[in-house]
Structures are given as C-alpha cells and as structure tokens.
Amino acid sequence: MKAEIERLVASDEDARSNVENAKKEADRLIQEAEAEASSIVNAAHDRLAKVEETEIKPILAEAKRQAEERIRQAEDYIGQLRLGIASKKDHILDEFLRALLKGTGPDISGG
C-alpha cells in the first residue's frame, strides 16, 4: 500500500510538473507570437510608408500640378472674356453715340 501511495504522490508531482511546464511553454509561445505579430505590423507600416513615398506622393504632386495649371488656364480665359466684354461694351457704346449724334439712332423718346 505504501508503494501505491508513493506512486500516486509521484504521479501527482509529475502531473503538477507537467502542468507547470506546459504553462511555461504556453507563455513562451504567446511571447513569441506577440513578438512576431509586432514585427509583422512594423514591417507593414514600413512597406506602407515606402509605397506612400514612392507611389502616392508623386501621384498627388502631379494631380496638384495639373489642378494648378487648369486654374491658371481658367483664370487666363476669364481674363480674356472680361477684356472681350469690355472692348465690345466700348464698341457698342461708341456705335450708339455715333448713331445718336448723326440723328439716325433709335427713337428713345418713347413716342
């Protein structure tokens, strides 16, 4: 009976030791997994930063340059339209005054 008790105690101690070893191994595996996940995240951030620098920024810079060029072209066109309108106003006013002074202008007396 004493031998059986000693075997049970030894078996119980082995089981406790196995459980403790399993816990230690699980903790080690968790730490490794966390370190690997952190490494993967850092590598992904690095890749994203490189893509942003080499691909996204040049595209945005070109889009900005094109937008600025189109704005400049639109401003030039608006300026030309304003000059055209101003010169036509002057021409129309000159023609009206010339016709009025020659007496061939429209009857603006209302009657």
PAMAR-230517 format. One record per residue: residue number from 1; residue in three letters; x, z, y of N, C-alpha, C in turn. Coordinates in Angstrom, 2 decimals. Each point is the difference from the previous one (the first is absolute). Layout:
residues N
   seq   type      n.c1      n.c3      n.c2     ca.c1     ca.c3     ca.c2      c.c1      c.c3      c.c2
   NUM    ALA         X         Z         Y         X         Z         Y         X         Z         Y
...
//
This chain:
residues 111
   seq   type      n.c1      n.c3      n.c2     ca.c1     ca.c3     ca.c2      c.c1      c.c3      c.c2
     1    MET      0.82      0.00     -1.18     -0.82      0.00      1.18      0.87      0.00      1.25
     2    LYS      1.09      0.79     -0.08      0.90      0.06      1.13      0.58     -1.39      0.28
     3    ALA      0.29     -0.74     -1.03      0.56     -1.35      0.16     -1.03     -0.92      0.66
     4    GLU     -1.24      0.16     -0.39     -1.06     -0.82      0.61     -0.16      0.33      1.48
     5    ILE      0.06      1.28      0.33     -0.12      0.42      1.40      1.18     -0.55      0.79
     6    GLU      1.19      0.09     -0.59      1.18     -0.53      0.68     -0.13     -1.51      0.22
     7    ARG     -0.55     -0.71     -0.99     -0.21     -1.44      0.14     -1.04     -0.29      1.08
     8    LEU     -1.06      0.78      0.05     -1.03     -0.18      1.04      0.59      0.26      1.38
     9    VAL      0.78      1.06      0.12      0.63      0.33      1.29      0.97     -1.12      0.39
    10    ALA      0.80     -0.45     -0.96      0.95     -1.08      0.26     -0.74     -1.27      0.38
    11    SER     -1.09     -0.27     -0.70     -0.81     -1.19      0.28     -0.61      0.10      1.40
    12    ASP     -0.48      1.18      0.34     -0.58      0.23      1.33      1.07     -0.18      1.08
    13    GLU      1.19      0.50     -0.24      1.09     -0.15      0.97      0.39     -1.48      0.12
    14    ASP      0.03     -0.70     -1.13      0.30     -1.43      0.04     -1.06     -0.75      0.81
    15    ALA     -1.26      0.36     -0.21     -1.09     -0.65      0.73      0.14      0.25      1.50
    16    ARG      0.29      1.26      0.38      0.20      0.32      1.43      1.17     -0.81      0.56
    17    SER      1.07     -0.06     -0.75      1.18     -0.75      0.44     -0.33     -1.48      0.15
    18    ASN     -0.76     -0.53     -0.96     -0.41     -1.41      0.06     -0.89     -0.26      1.23
    19    VAL     -0.92      0.91      0.27     -0.89     -0.14      1.15      0.82      0.04      1.29
    20    GLU      0.94      0.95      0.09      0.82      0.11      1.19      0.86     -1.26      0.17
    21    ASN      0.57     -0.47     -1.10      0.80     -1.24      0.08     -0.87     -1.19      0.42
    22    ALA     -1.21     -0.06     -0.51     -0.91     -1.09      0.37     -0.36      0.08      1.49
    23    LYS     -0.20      1.22      0.51     -0.30      0.17      1.43      1.19     -0.46      0.84
    24    LYS      1.20      0.38     -0.42      1.20     -0.41      0.74      0.14     -1.52     -0.01
    25    GLU     -0.25     -0.59     -1.16      0.09     -1.46     -0.11     -1.07     -0.67      0.87
    26    ALA     -1.19      0.54      0.00     -1.08     -0.55      0.83      0.38      0.10      1.48
    27    ASP      0.53      1.13      0.44      0.43      0.16      1.39      1.09     -1.01      0.35
    28    ARG      0.94     -0.19     -0.92      1.08     -0.96      0.23     -0.56     -1.42      0.14
    29    LEU     -0.94     -0.35     -0.89     -0.60     -1.33      0.05     -0.80     -0.20      1.29
    30    ILE     -0.69      1.05      0.44     -0.76     -0.09      1.26      0.95     -0.22      1.18
    31    GLN      1.10      0.74      0.02      0.98     -0.17      1.07      0.59     -1.42      0.00
    32    GLU      0.30     -0.50     -1.19      0.52     -1.36     -0.09     -1.03     -1.01      0.50
    33    ALA     -1.25      0.19     -0.39     -1.06     -0.92      0.41     -0.19      0.05      1.52
    34    GLU      0.04      1.19      0.58     -0.14      0.13      1.45      1.16     -0.68      0.72
    35    ALA      1.22      0.19     -0.52      1.17     -0.64      0.60     -0.10     -1.52     -0.10
    36    GLU     -0.44     -0.49     -1.15     -0.14     -1.45     -0.18     -1.09     -0.56      0.91
    37    ALA     -1.12      0.72      0.11     -1.08     -0.44      0.89      0.47     -0.04      1.45
    38    SER      0.74      1.01      0.40      0.55      0.04      1.36      0.95     -1.16      0.23
    39    SER      0.82     -0.29     -0.97      0.93     -1.12      0.09     -0.75     -1.33      0.13
    40    ILE     -1.05     -0.16     -0.78     -0.81     -1.22      0.05     -0.66     -0.16      1.37
    41    VAL     -0.55      1.09      0.52     -0.64     -0.04      1.32      1.02     -0.36      1.07
    42    ASN      1.18      0.62     -0.06      1.04     -0.31      0.99      0.43     -1.45     -0.08
    43    ALA      0.15     -0.52     -1.21      0.39     -1.40     -0.18     -1.09     -0.92      0.55
    44    ALA     -1.26      0.35     -0.23     -1.11     -0.82      0.51      0.00      0.00      1.53
    45    HIS      0.24      1.17      0.60      0.08      0.07      1.47      1.15     -0.86      0.52
    46    ASP      1.12      0.04     -0.68      1.15     -0.81      0.40     -0.32     -1.49     -0.08
    47    ARG     -0.64     -0.40     -1.11     -0.37     -1.42     -0.16     -0.99     -0.42      1.08
    48    LEU     -0.97      0.86      0.28     -0.99     -0.30      1.04      0.67     -0.15      1.36
    49    ALA      0.94      0.87      0.30      0.72     -0.08      1.28      0.79     -1.31      0.09
    50    LYS      0.61     -0.42     -1.11      0.75     -1.26      0.00     -0.93     -1.19      0.18
    51    VAL     -1.14      0.03     -0.67     -0.98     -1.09      0.14     -0.50     -0.06      1.45
    52    GLU     -0.27      1.16      0.56     -0.46      0.03      1.39      1.05     -0.60      0.93
    53    GLU      1.25      0.37     -0.22      1.08     -0.46      0.87      0.27     -1.49     -0.17
    54    THR      0.01     -0.49     -1.24      0.40     -1.38     -0.25     -1.15     -0.99      0.04
    55    GLU     -1.23      0.45     -0.25     -1.11     -0.94     -0.08     -1.09      0.25      1.04
    56    ILE     -0.43      1.24      0.14     -1.13      0.28      0.88      0.40     -0.08      1.47
    57    LYS      1.10      0.62      0.38      0.42     -0.02      1.41      0.24     -1.41      0.51
    58    PRO      0.68     -0.87     -0.75      0.17     -1.37      0.50     -1.33     -0.74      0.19
    59    ILE     -0.94      0.22     -0.90     -1.31     -0.65      0.12     -0.70      0.50      1.25
    60    LEU      0.03      1.32      0.23     -0.63      0.56      1.19      0.68     -0.48      1.28
    61    ALA      1.33     -0.09     -0.03      0.72     -0.47      1.18     -0.37     -1.45      0.31
    62    GLU     -0.10     -0.83     -1.02     -0.38     -1.40      0.21     -1.44     -0.10      0.50
    63    ALA     -0.89      0.81     -0.56     -1.39      0.00      0.46     -0.08      0.42      1.46
    64    LYS      0.77      1.00      0.37      0.02      0.45      1.40      0.54     -1.10      0.91
    65    ARG      1.07     -0.67     -0.44      0.57     -1.08      0.81     -1.02     -1.12      0.20
    66    GLN     -0.70     -0.37     -1.08     -1.00     -1.05      0.11     -1.16      0.42      0.90
    67    ALA     -0.43      1.24     -0.11     -1.08      0.50      0.85      0.42     -0.04      1.47
    68    GLU      1.22      0.44      0.28      0.49     -0.03      1.38      0.08     -1.43      0.52
    69    GLU      0.42     -0.94     -0.84      0.06     -1.40      0.40     -1.39     -0.54      0.29
    70    ARG     -0.96      0.34     -0.83     -1.38     -0.47      0.22     -0.58      0.61      1.27
    71    ILE      0.31      1.24      0.26     -0.46      0.64      1.25      0.61     -0.73      1.19
    72    ARG      1.30     -0.31     -0.07      0.65     -0.72      1.09     -0.63     -1.37      0.19
    73    GLN     -0.29     -0.70     -1.09     -0.64     -1.32      0.09     -1.39      0.11      0.62
    74    ALA     -0.75      1.03     -0.42     -1.34      0.20      0.55      0.06      0.30      1.49
    75    GLU      0.96      0.82      0.40      0.16      0.32      1.43      0.37     -1.25      0.79
    76    ASP      0.88     -0.84     -0.57      0.35     -1.27      0.66     -1.23     -0.89      0.15
    77    TYR     -0.78     -0.10     -1.05     -1.20     -0.83      0.03     -1.00      0.51      1.04
    78    ILE     -0.18      1.31      0.03     -0.91      0.59      0.99      0.50     -0.29      1.41
    79    GLY      1.31      0.10      0.20      0.57     -0.31      1.31     -0.25     -1.45      0.38
    80    GLN      0.15     -0.90     -0.96     -0.27     -1.42      0.27     -1.47     -0.23      0.34
    81    LEU     -0.87      0.67     -0.73     -1.44     -0.13      0.29     -0.31      0.50      1.41
    82    ARG      0.58      1.12      0.36     -0.23      0.54      1.35      0.49     -0.96      1.07
    83    LEU      1.20     -0.59     -0.21      0.51     -0.97      0.96     -0.92     -1.22      0.09
    84    GLY     -0.46     -0.46     -1.15     -0.91     -1.15     -0.02     -1.30      0.29      0.72
    85    ILE     -0.55      1.17     -0.24     -1.24      0.39      0.66      0.22      0.12      1.50
    86    ALA      1.10      0.62      0.40      0.28      0.18      1.42      0.18     -1.35      0.67
    87    SER      0.72     -0.94     -0.63      0.21     -1.30      0.63     -1.31     -0.79      0.05
    88    LYS     -0.85      0.12     -0.99     -1.28     -0.71      0.02     -0.94      0.60      1.04
    89    LYS      0.05      1.31      0.18     -0.82      0.63      1.04      0.39     -0.56      1.36
    90    ASP      1.31     -0.05      0.23      0.48     -0.52      1.27     -0.43     -1.45      0.18
    91    HIS      0.10     -0.79     -1.04     -0.38     -1.41      0.07     -1.50     -0.15      0.25
    92    ILE     -0.80      0.76     -0.71     -1.46     -0.07      0.20     -0.36      0.43      1.41
    93    LEU      0.60      1.07      0.48     -0.27      0.46      1.36      0.42     -1.05      1.02
    94    ASP      1.19     -0.61     -0.21      0.46     -1.06      0.91     -0.98     -1.17      0.02
    95    GLU     -0.43     -0.44     -1.16     -0.94     -1.12     -0.08     -1.32      0.36      0.67
    96    PHE     -0.48      1.19     -0.21     -1.25      0.43      0.61      0.13      0.00      1.52
    97    LEU      1.07      0.59      0.51      0.20      0.04      1.46      0.16     -1.41      0.57
    98    ARG      0.74     -0.87     -0.70      0.18     -1.37      0.47     -1.34     -0.71      0.07
    99    ALA     -0.82      0.16     -1.03     -1.32     -0.64     -0.02     -0.88      0.57      1.09
   100    LEU      0.09      1.28      0.21     -0.82      0.65      1.02      0.39     -0.48      1.39
   101    LEU      1.29     -0.11      0.23      0.48     -0.43      1.32     -0.30     -1.48      0.26
   102    LYS     -0.07     -0.80     -1.02     -0.33     -1.41      0.17     -1.51     -0.20      0.13
   103    GLY     -0.75      1.05     -0.25     -1.44     -0.10      0.11     -0.64     -0.59     -1.22
   104    THR      0.74     -0.14     -1.06     -0.56     -0.56     -1.22     -0.21      1.07     -1.05
   105    GLY      0.16      1.23      0.42     -0.13      1.09     -0.94     -1.44      0.25     -0.38
   106    PRO     -0.22      0.85     -0.91     -1.37      0.31     -0.41     -0.74      0.73      1.10
   107    ASP     -1.30     -0.12     -0.03     -0.83      0.69      0.99     -0.12      1.45     -0.40
   108    ILE      0.70      0.85      0.70     -0.01      1.41     -0.35     -0.92      0.79      0.93
   109    SER     -0.77     -0.72      0.80     -0.89      0.69      0.94     -1.27      0.48     -0.67
   110    GLY     -0.21     -0.45     -1.24     -1.19      0.43     -0.71     -1.20     -0.86      0.31
   111    GLY      0.13     -1.06      0.70     -1.19     -0.75      0.38      0.26     -1.39      0.00
//
